Amino acid sequence: MPAQRNITVIGGGVTGLATAYALLRDGHAVTLLERRDDVGQEASFANGGQLSYRYVHPLADAGVPRESVSWLLQAGSPISLRLRADPHQWRWMLAFLRACNSTTNARNSQILLQLALRSQDELTRWRSEGLKDFLWRQPGKLVVYRNAAKFRKAAAGISNPEREQVLSPAECARVEPAFAALAPRLAGGIFSPADEVADCYRFCLSLRDAMAAMPSFTLRHGQASLRQGTNGRCDVLVDGRTHETDLVVLAAGMGSRQMARAMGFDLPLYGLKGYSLTVASPAGTMPDVSVTDYDNRVVYARLGDALRIAAMVDIGARDNSINPRRIARLRDLAAKTLPRAGPYDTARPWAGLRPATPSGVPIIARTRAPNLLLNVGQGALGFTLSVGSALRVCDLVRGNVRGDAAPLTNAT
Ligand SMILES: Cc1cc2nc3c(=O)[nH]c(=O)nc-3n(C[C@H](O)[C@H](O)[C@H](O)COP(=O)(O)OP(=O)(O)OC[C@H]3O[C@@H](n4cnc5c(N)ncnc54)[C@H](O)[C@@H]3O)c2cc1C
């Protein structure tokens, strides 16, 4: 057991909560700072619910720039781009384009896979130790492809056939009968039987409640900010007042970038906006396994009695307001794909900003400030990677891993 330290985690989303919980389990005293009245109110609120441990390929890949151009020309496509006179947007997009090649994608997929599998192992442990129910299930995940070339490429990339099974359209329909009507239009599918689903917001609440019962935990609400202190250290302020701590973990999703700027460095984070619908569908009409409709980039997960449908990447959105055209498009896609699983007109809409790095790999690292660690940038996989990312922070705190400072550019 390492020596106990007073550690402050900034951000009460799934990343910060999992980090705080892992640090408490490691014997530290932890304060979690959250600006909202409760935890899990931002990107972690109504995401796709997929714990997609085996399908972790980053968005940046060979062929994506060309495909994106055709998407950008189509109304209602999965990706939309609003160019801004914002150097940060341009820098992020250039770095994204640089990561769009198969070598970088393969390397980053391996990094994410290791983090994801570590997440799954540790979450099994946490669940067995009595976290409250968060609608967790292990139904497996089926990625269905309509386009034959994309299916062939995905099937060729499978490294472990036990973990990921290549299925014909008929086999897809057997694995998930709710998609049987779609089978004639499918090229095939890839099934990961060990993948899971759960409600991310409920997971946030179960972590909050489990920690509330621990004497060395404090949840403090207020607007956190950082300031350069003495000897290169970082001072934490809450609502403008100094907050004493030994060590700080910045895990505040999209809010992290502004805080890091006060320390003089620029985090390569960009908010990729996505949407979800939650539908109270009749029993027997929803898919049981979690499904990704690859060509439409829509994910479906049954969470208890409801179906969660999530999709879209809007680049250049500044806030998480709901664009009625985008949510109508999502409703339309879901109604065409699973017509019996409605009623879609009563579905609850939601939008959130995925805190994304250009490469898709999160930044979990020391910084040049000796008391500041980062745990940010989990992007489209923040729920999946939350527990593994938290363990990685524990490694850094214990000094178990090489702790080079993250190579961040200076804030301009
Ligand atoms: C449509 C959509 C679908 C998705 N589907 C999936 C999925 O199926 N599976 C998956 O693994 N991931 C999915 N994701 C991604 C996942 O939801 C995010 O990666 C994850 O929620 C990010 O968590 P976070 O804790 O880093 O950020 P957040 O949840 O945004 O939490 C950050 C917290 O920090 C707080 N904060 C910010 N600034 C300050 C400050 N100055 N002081 C104090 N507190 C502050 C905020 O209030 C917030 O509570 C999806 C995302 C979207 C948008």
The ligand as a Tripos MOL2 file, in Angstrom:
@<TRIPOS>MOLECULE
LIG
   53    58     1     0     0
SMALL
NO_CHARGES

@<TRIPOS>ATOM
      1 C1        -23.5400   10.7580  -28.0330 C.3       1 LIG1
      2 C2        -22.4230   10.1170  -27.2180 C.ar      1 LIG1
      3 C3        -22.3790    8.7320  -27.1280 C.ar      1 LIG1
      4 C4        -21.3470    8.1170  -26.4460 C.ar      1 LIG1
      5 N1        -21.3560    6.7580  -26.3100 N.ar      1 LIG1
      6 C5        -20.3820    6.1370  -25.5990 C.ar      1 LIG1
      7 C6        -20.4150    4.7250  -25.4220 C.ar      1 LIG1
      8 O1        -21.3320    4.0320  -25.8660 O.2       1 LIG1
      9 N2        -19.3940    4.1410  -24.7360 N.ar      1 LIG1
     10 C7        -18.3570    4.8770  -24.2300 C.ar      1 LIG1
     11 O2        -17.4390    4.2960  -23.6600 O.2       1 LIG1
     12 N3        -18.3240    6.2310  -24.3350 N.ar      1 LIG1
     13 C8        -19.3140    6.8690  -25.0100 C.ar      1 LIG1
     14 N4        -19.2960    8.2370  -25.1490 N.ar      1 LIG1
     15 C9        -18.1620    8.9910  -24.6030 C.3       1 LIG1
     16 C10       -18.3030    9.2490  -23.1060 C.3       1 LIG1
     17 O3        -19.6240    9.6260  -22.7980 O.3       1 LIG1
     18 C11       -17.3240   10.3560  -22.6870 C.3       1 LIG1
     19 O4        -16.0370   10.0600  -23.1560 O.3       1 LIG1
     20 C12       -17.2450   10.4490  -21.1650 C.3       1 LIG1
     21 O5        -18.5120   10.6420  -20.6140 O.3       1 LIG1
     22 C13       -16.3160   11.5900  -20.7510 C.3       1 LIG1
     23 O6        -16.3180   11.6020  -19.3580 O.3       1 LIG1
     24 P1        -15.5040   12.7160  -18.5590 P.3       1 LIG1
     25 O7        -15.6930   12.4190  -17.1220 O.co2     1 LIG1
     26 O8        -14.1280   12.7920  -19.0930 O.co2     1 LIG1
     27 O9        -16.2310   14.0920  -18.9620 O.3       1 LIG1
     28 P2        -17.6160   14.6570  -18.4130 P.3       1 LIG1
     29 O10       -18.6110   13.5850  -18.2180 O.co2     1 LIG1
     30 O11       -17.9820   15.7910  -19.2890 O.co2     1 LIG1
     31 O12       -17.2470   15.1690  -16.9800 O.3       1 LIG1
     32 C14       -16.4760   16.3180  -16.7570 C.3       1 LIG1
     33 C15       -16.9420   16.8970  -15.4360 C.3       1 LIG1
     34 O13       -16.0610   17.9360  -15.0610 O.3       1 LIG1
     35 C16       -16.8290   18.9860  -14.5230 C.3       1 LIG1
     36 N5        -16.0720   20.2270  -14.6620 N.ar      1 LIG1
     37 C17       -15.6600   20.8030  -15.8130 C.ar      1 LIG1
     38 N6        -15.0110   21.9490  -15.5380 N.ar      1 LIG1
     39 C18       -14.9960   22.0740  -14.1890 C.ar      1 LIG1
     40 C19       -14.4670   23.0380  -13.3030 C.ar      1 LIG1
     41 N7        -13.8100   24.1300  -13.7400 N.pl3     1 LIG1
     42 N8        -14.6350   22.8490  -11.9660 N.ar      1 LIG1
     43 C20       -15.2830   21.7610  -11.4950 C.ar      1 LIG1
     44 N9        -15.8180   20.8260  -12.2980 N.ar      1 LIG1
     45 C21       -15.6590   20.9710  -13.6210 C.ar      1 LIG1
     46 C22       -18.0980   18.9720  -15.3770 C.3       1 LIG1
     47 O14       -19.1590   19.6490  -14.7400 O.3       1 LIG1
     48 C23       -18.3330   17.4920  -15.5410 C.3       1 LIG1
     49 O15       -19.1370   16.9590  -14.5150 O.3       1 LIG1
     50 C24       -20.3320    8.8980  -25.8250 C.ar      1 LIG1
     51 C25       -20.3970   10.2890  -25.8850 C.ar      1 LIG1
     52 C26       -21.4310   10.9080  -26.5650 C.ar      1 LIG1
     53 C27       -21.5080   12.4060  -26.6010 C.3       1 LIG1
@<TRIPOS>BOND
     1     1     2 1
     2     2     3 ar
     3     2    52 ar
     4     3     4 ar
     5     4     5 ar
     6     4    50 ar
     7     5     6 ar
     8     6     7 ar
     9     6    13 1
    10     7     8 2
    11     7     9 ar
    12     9    10 ar
    13    10    11 2
    14    10    12 ar
    15    12    13 ar
    16    13    14 ar
    17    14    15 1
    18    14    50 ar
    19    15    16 1
    20    16    17 1
    21    16    18 1
    22    18    19 1
    23    18    20 1
    24    20    21 1
    25    20    22 1
    26    22    23 1
    27    23    24 1
    28    24    25 2
    29    24    26 1
    30    24    27 1
    31    27    28 1
    32    28    29 2
    33    28    30 1
    34    28    31 1
    35    31    32 1
    36    32    33 1
    37    33    34 1
    38    33    48 1
    39    34    35 1
    40    35    36 1
    41    35    46 1
    42    36    37 ar
    43    36    45 ar
    44    37    38 ar
    45    38    39 ar
    46    39    40 ar
    47    39    45 ar
    48    40    41 1
    49    40    42 ar
    50    42    43 ar
    51    43    44 ar
    52    44    45 ar
    53    46    47 1
    54    46    48 1
    55    48    49 1
    56    50    51 ar
    57    51    52 ar
    58    52    53 1
@<TRIPOS>SUBSTRUCTURE
     1 LIG1         1 GROUP 0 **** ****
